[in-house]
Amino acid sequence: MKRLYCILAALLCITACQAQDKEIKTFSILGDSYSTFDGHIPEGNACWYFSTPQGDNDVTCVEQTWWHQFAKDSGLELILNESYSGSTICNSGYDGADYSDRAFTTRMFKVAEGKPDLIIVFGGTNDSWANSPIGELQFDRWSSEDMYSCLPSCCFMLNYLTMAAPESEIIFIINSELKDEITAGIAEACDHYGVHWLLLKDIEKKWGHPSIKGMSQINEQLKAFLAERVCAK
């Protein structure tokens, strides 16, 4: 009964959005490992979720992912899942490696090109885990050096997405248990650019990644947020 209520609420949300000037029918994702599944991301992108379990994580089919559940419950069409396991927002990766080939600031162009009605950015986890330089919020005059710190890169990305896809609604999902400076910085950057942000709460994780239960929790929190913050505006 509870799940039926949530599905109905999500459908009512989409109907309400479509009654406004902007219809929300499609969405794309710019993400990291939390949004991957083998065979459902661009070829060449690193993946974390497969049909065989990773450690004690129990997610083994695409239908269990948060984004597949969200698409099914909301009725929205997924245009592109541009997710890359281990990717950081900035160019600084694990052990100081240069991640400019997989950074969010490198892949963001692909998401904007499709002009989806809704763009979901789900990142910052690896910037926190990899101890990437955090830096300071910076809203203009970015240099190539700035792209190696998390917060300047986040601002650069949000500036680009809002300029390149002005008709798209954007939601930034912020993982729980990140460094406080990253969580607060992303939220402030989103506020500056008029981007919605959702801070996840109490997500079950196994091997550091959402379990089946955790995936459902992300979906439910996203649907509730969409209904309250996006469609209600």
N, C-alpha and C positions, 0 to 999 in steps of 0.2 A: 504493500500500500504506500509506504514512504517513497519507494522508488517511482511508483506511478505518479505520485504527487509531484515529484521533482521533474519528471519528464513533461507533465502537463504544464508546469510552471515555465519550463524552458520554451515550450511551444508557444505559450502565451506571450513570452518575452519577444520571440521572433516576430509574432504577429503585430505586437505593439511597435516594434522597430519599423516594420514594413508599412505601418500606417503613417509614419512620419515621412519627411522629405527624402531621407536616405534609406533605401532598402538594404538589409544585410542578408545576402544570400550565399556569399562565398567567403572563405578565409584561407590564409596561408600562415605558415609557422616559420619563424627564424629561431632555431633552438640548438641544444646540445644533446648529450646522451639521453636525457630524460624524455626526449621526444623522438628517439630513433626506433626503428624496428627493421630488421633485415628484409630487403626487397621493397621497402616503402619510403626510401630516401634516395636522393640523387646518386647515381653510380659514382663510386670513388670516395664518397663521404664515409668516414669511419662510423661504425655502428656498435651499439652496446647490447641491445635486446635481440635475442635470436629465439628460434623454436626450441633450442636446448637451453636450460637454465644457466644463469651466470651465478656461481657460488650458491648461496642459499636464497637468491631472489627467485620468486615463483612465477614471474611473468614469462609466458612461453608462446603466446599467440597475439597477433596484432589487435584482435578484438578486445584485449585486456588493457590496451594503452589508453591513456587519458584522452588523447586527441581523437582516437577512433570512437570512443564512447561519446565524446562531445559532438562529433559530426552526426552520429546516429541520433542522439537525443534532441539536438537542435534542428536537424534537417538542413544544416548548412553544407555546402559542397567544399571539400578541401581541394584547393588548386595546387598548392605546392607545400611539401614538408621539407624545408631547407634546414635540416638538422644534421649536426656533425658531432659525433662523440668526442669529448675531451676538449672541445673548442672554447676559447676564451673570447670575451668581447673585444679585448685589445690584442695586440700582436705578441704579447709576452706570455709564453706557455710554461709548462712544467720544466723544472730544472733550468730555467732561463732560456729555453729554446725559442726560436723565432716562429711564431704561429701565424704569420701574415698570410699564409696560404689557406688558413681555415678560420680566421678571426671573423667575428660577426660583422665587423666593418668591411670585410672583403666580400662576404656573401649577401649582405643586405640589398645589393642592387638586384639580385635575382628575385627577391620577394617583392620589391616595389614594381618591377617590370610587369607583373601580372595584374596590377591594380585590383587586388581583392577588396571586398567590402570591409573585411576585418583582417588586421595583421596582429598575430599573437607573437610577441617576443618573449622567449623564456630562456634567460641567460644570466650570467654572473656567477654561477656556481663554480666553474673552473677557475675564474679569476681569483675567487676566494680560496679555493683549495690549493691552487698552484702558487699562492703567495705572489701573484703578479703585482707590480707596482700599482698602488691605488691612485695616487695623484690627486688633483683637485678638480672641482667642477670648472668647466671652461666652455663658454657659449659662443666663441668665435675665434678667428685667427689660429686655427689649429696647425701645428707643424707635423712633419712626419715623425718626429721624436715623441710628440704627444700621443701618437697612436700606440705607444708601448706602455701606456698606463690606463687603468680601467675607467676611471671617471671621465677624463677628457674624451676617450674613445666612445663612451656611452653617450655623451652629449653630441659628438659628431654623428653618431648613428641616428639618434633621435631627430636631430636637425635634418638629416638627409631624408629619412622616412616621411617626416611631416611635410617636407617640401616636394618630394618626388611623388608621393601618393596622398595629396591633400584631401581627397574624398574618402579615404580609408579611415575607419576607426582603428585605433591602435591600443592594445592592452599589453602591458609589460607584466609578466608573471615573475615575481621575485621568490626564489626558494627560501625556505625556512633555514635557520641555523647558519647563515652566512656571516661574514665579518660585519660588525655593526656599521663601520664606515662605508662599506659597499652598499648595504641595505639602505641606509639613510641617503647616501649619495644618489643612488638610482632613483629613489622616490622623489628627491628634490629635482633631479634632472627631468623626470617625467612631468612634474608639476610645472616646470618652466616651459616645457614644450606643449603643454596641454594634452599629455598622454595619460590614459588611465593606467593605474598600477594596482596589482593585487598581490598582497603579501600572504603567502601560504601559511597555514597553521596546522601543526600536529599531523604532518604527513608521515604515514608509516613507510619506513625505508628498510631495505635489506641489501647489504653490500653497498650502502650509500645511495641506493637508487630506489625509486618508488616500487613497492610491491604491488600485487594485485589490488590490495586494499588501498594502498597509497595512490594508485592510478585513479581509482574511483573517487577518492577524496579530492584529488585535483579537479576532476571533472565536475563534481558537485559544487566545489567552491567557485570554480569559474562560471558555471551556469548561474549561481546565485548572484555573483558579482555583476555579470552581464545584465541580469534582470534589474538589479538595483541601481547600478551606476551608469550603464551605457544606454539601455533602452528607456530608462526613466527620465533621461535628461530632456 
